[in-house]
Amino acid sequence: MDRANWVVKVLDDSHNKSIEYKNRNWLLQNVEKLNIHACVEDCEANVFKIAEYWKDEATILIQEGEPVKSKADFHPGKEALLIGKPKELFDGYLVYVYYPKE
């Protein structure tokens, strides 16, 4: 299994359901290009984690397969991918999945 599919599988397994199709496609196309990784133990995000990462200009937030340009464009009722550069890690990104409250 290549890394892109492994990252998607980790996100799928984190909530026992598949991430949305457009977000999945975006991720599959960008894992290698952006050096994106997933942490099995911590791959879910909430609005607080999104707000914390949003301060860093390297953060990417994806909803419906498209980057969210501003805080006002983030829709808390839709799934999102939070791609951020952890301060204590490597040269690359970690991805987290945000699921709206059900």
One Martini backbone bead per residue (centre of mass of N, CA, C, O) as a GRO file, in nm:
protein
  102
    1MET     BB    1   0.096   0.037   0.024
    2ASP     BB    2   0.072   0.349  -0.017
    3ARG     BB    3   0.080   0.646   0.147
    4ALA     BB    4  -0.185   0.772   0.051
    5ASN     BB    5  -0.366   0.527   0.128
    6TRP     BB    6  -0.280   0.514   0.425
    7VAL     BB    7  -0.382   0.791   0.512
    8VAL     BB    8  -0.677   0.740   0.440
    9LYS     BB    9  -0.715   0.492   0.623
   10VAL     BB   10  -0.663   0.631   0.890
   11LEU     BB   11  -0.901   0.829   0.866
   12ASP     BB   12  -1.123   0.622   0.834
   13ASP     BB   13  -1.060   0.464   1.107
   14SER     BB   14  -1.103   0.697   1.320
   15HIS     BB   15  -1.446   0.690   1.243
   16ASN     BB   16  -1.564   0.446   1.082
   17LYS     BB   17  -1.530   0.620   0.805
   18SER     BB   18  -1.542   0.779   0.520
   19ILE     BB   19  -1.419   1.011   0.352
   20GLU     BB   20  -1.483   1.236   0.146
   21TYR     BB   21  -1.439   1.236  -0.186
   22LYS     BB   22  -1.302   1.518  -0.234
   23ASN     BB   23  -1.096   1.490  -0.003
   24ARG     BB   24  -0.967   1.229  -0.097
   25ASN     BB   25  -0.863   1.333  -0.370
   26TRP     BB   26  -0.687   1.558  -0.264
   27LEU     BB   27  -0.505   1.377  -0.094
   28LEU     BB   28  -0.403   1.179  -0.315
   29GLN     BB   29  -0.268   1.428  -0.482
   30ASN     BB   30  -0.087   1.556  -0.206
   31VAL     BB   31   0.093   1.375  -0.028
   32GLU     BB   32   0.364   1.378  -0.184
   33LYS     BB   33   0.400   1.681  -0.256
   34LEU     BB   34   0.361   1.770   0.077
   35ASN     BB   35   0.437   1.560   0.288
   36ILE     BB   36   0.203   1.371   0.409
   37HIS     BB   37   0.085   1.275   0.733
   38ALA     BB   38  -0.016   1.026   0.981
   39CYS     BB   39  -0.154   0.985   1.308
   40VAL     BB   40  -0.298   0.727   1.460
   41GLU     BB   41  -0.344   0.860   1.756
   42ASP     BB   42  -0.378   1.166   1.597
   43CYS     BB   43  -0.647   1.248   1.350
   44GLU     BB   44  -0.830   1.449   1.503
   45ALA     BB   45  -1.045   1.732   1.482
   46ASN     BB   46  -1.127   2.049   1.607
   47VAL     BB   47  -1.200   2.376   1.640
   48PHE     BB   48  -0.952   2.429   1.823
   49LYS     BB   49  -0.734   2.315   1.636
   50ILE     BB   50  -0.796   2.496   1.399
   51ALA     BB   51  -0.742   2.765   1.546
   52GLU     BB   52  -0.447   2.704   1.620
   53TYR     BB   53  -0.340   2.655   1.321
   54TRP     BB   54  -0.439   2.919   1.172
   55LYS     BB   55  -0.192   3.102   1.259
   56ASP     BB   56  -0.051   2.935   1.045
   57GLU     BB   57   0.037   2.987   0.713
   58ALA     BB   58   0.088   2.666   0.646
   59THR     BB   59  -0.198   2.611   0.665
   60ILE     BB   60  -0.446   2.365   0.561
   61LEU     BB   61  -0.790   2.386   0.449
   62ILE     BB   62  -1.033   2.131   0.368
   63GLN     BB   63  -1.333   2.161   0.160
   64GLU     BB   64  -1.465   1.995  -0.086
   65GLY     BB   65  -1.159   1.988  -0.220
   66GLU     BB   66  -1.097   2.283  -0.096
   67PRO     BB   67  -0.957   2.561  -0.007
   68VAL     BB   68  -0.960   2.763   0.270
   69LYS     BB   69  -0.918   3.112   0.288
   70SER     BB   70  -1.109   3.171   0.542
   71LYS     BB   71  -1.274   3.167   0.832
   72ALA     BB   72  -1.554   3.242   0.698
   73ASP     BB   73  -1.542   2.972   0.502
   74PHE     BB   74  -1.587   2.798   0.736
   75HIS     BB   75  -1.778   2.492   0.787
   76PRO     BB   76  -1.886   2.323   1.077
   77GLY     BB   77  -2.094   2.115   0.905
   78LYS     BB   78  -1.822   2.013   0.767
   79GLU     BB   79  -1.592   1.843   0.647
   80ALA     BB   80  -1.230   1.833   0.725
   81LEU     BB   81  -0.894   1.919   0.640
   82LEU     BB   82  -0.603   1.930   0.844
   83ILE     BB   83  -0.299   2.096   0.745
   84GLY     BB   84   0.003   2.073   0.937
   85LYS     BB   85   0.286   2.213   1.107
   86PRO     BB   86   0.470   2.080   1.328
   87LYS     BB   87   0.698   2.198   1.552
   88GLU     BB   88   0.832   1.896   1.649
   89LEU     BB   89   0.901   1.806   1.359
   90PHE     BB   90   0.920   1.771   1.037
   91ASP     BB   91   0.939   1.793   0.686
   92GLY     BB   92   0.601   1.853   0.699
   93TYR     BB   93   0.280   1.704   0.731
   94LEU     BB   94  -0.024   1.691   0.907
   95VAL     BB   95  -0.328   1.506   0.928
   96TYR     BB   96  -0.667   1.602   0.987
   97VAL     BB   97  -0.999   1.523   1.090
   98TYR     BB   98  -1.313   1.680   1.050
   99TYR     BB   99  -1.611   1.631   1.236
  100PRO     BB  100  -1.915   1.686   1.267
  101LYS     BB  101  -2.164   1.696   1.455
  102GLU     BB  102  -2.423   1.433   1.494
   0.00000   0.00000   0.00000
